[in-house]
């Protein structure tokens, strides 16, 4: 199994509407991308100086499934949206 972890720092001028749209778009992915085996996401609640604003943790059967997810048209739409409102996106993928 592959654990796919993303953390995001939003741009200071990212609107609340754009952040909510991002969350709505993400929430639809598990119903349209069968490769997703686990999917959790949410905004940071601690808000410390070192905190990022948002995290996504998802599970995939293997690297091939993760790659199919990455290029899926619905995921690409979400990625395009978040790149427009994110200052920084960090990813880590590991086997478990």
N, C-alpha and C positions, 0 to 999 in steps of 0.2 A: 504494500500500500504506500501511496505517496501523500504526504501532508503538504498542502500548499498554503503558505502564510503570507499575507500582504498587510503592510501597515502604511497608512496614508497621512500626510500632513496637507491639509487644505490650504489654498491660497487665502491670504487675509481678506480678500474681497469676494471670496466665493459666497454666493447667496444661500440663504437657508432653503429656498426653493430648489436650487440646483443640488444641494446635498440630499434633500428629500427625494428628488427624482432619481438620483443615483441609488439610494436605498431601495426604492420601488423597482427599479430596473434589476438590481441584484436579486431581489426577492423572487423574481419571476424565473431566474435561470434554472433552478433545480427541476422545474416542471417541463422545461424544454430541452435540457441537455442531460441525456441519460447517463453520461459518464460521471456525473457528480454523485458521490456516495455519502458525503457528509458536507454540511454547509452552514456555517455560523458567521454572523457579522454583527458589528455594532460600533457605536461611538464611544470614545473614551469617557469614563466617568470620574477619573481622578484629576485630570487636567493639571498635572504637575509640569514643571519647567521642561522635563525630559520626555513628556508624553507626546505621542502622536495622536491624531484626532480620530482615527478610524482603523478598525482591523477586520480582516476577513480570514477565516480558517476553513479550508475545504479539504476533502479527501477524495482520492482517485485510486483506482485499482492498480495502475502502473503508469510509467512515463508516457506510453502511447495514448492512454486515456487522457492524461493531462494535456498532451499536445492537441488532441481532438477538441478538448474544451477551449484551449487557447485560440484556435482558429475558427471556432463555431461563430456564425454570423451574429447571433444574439450576444455572445460574449464580446465580440469586437465592438458592437454598438456601446456596450457599457464601458469598455475600455476607452473609447473615443471620448465619451462624456467625462469620465473621471480625469483623463489627462488634461482636459480643459479647465478643471477646477482644482487640480492637485498641484501643490508646490513640490512635493516629493512623494514617490512611491517606492517602497522597499519590498522585495520579495525574497522568501526563503522556501525551498522545496527540499523535503527530506523523506527518506524511507522509514517506515515504522512497522 
